[in-house]
Amino acid sequence: MPNPVIHVANHATLPVCIARDPNWDDQVLLIGGRPSRQTRCLDPGANASIGIRLGADTEPEENLMGVIFADAKDVAHGNVGAYHATIGHDPQTGLLAVTDEHIAGVPSTRYEVANQTQWSMDMTFVDA
């Protein structure tokens, strides 16, 4: 079973910070293939691949991983604009997608999803 991978590109003029969602406490978010429990910010023009490792018996599902994309590292205190995104398989297409999101505050960026396959997708952040 392949692991889901999201290719994130920051085309905005401000950093985009990536954090694991604390509601998914057993999830180990991989950034650049390495486990990360800390928020990592992508400077304008930077790219990163994020994902998780799945067990051998994991089937495609709508709720695979939780990721926060925020305006700053201080995600935990809720003082920044952020997208709390659930990534999984779209039940209609079977492709990897943002299957649910909660928007906190007013994010300075917006994102577009493209090049979706069953196990990967691109997310490009631009100025809102």
Salt bridges, closest charged atoms under 4 A:
ASP74 OD1 - HIS77 ND1 2.56
GLU112 OE2 - ARG110 NH1 2.99
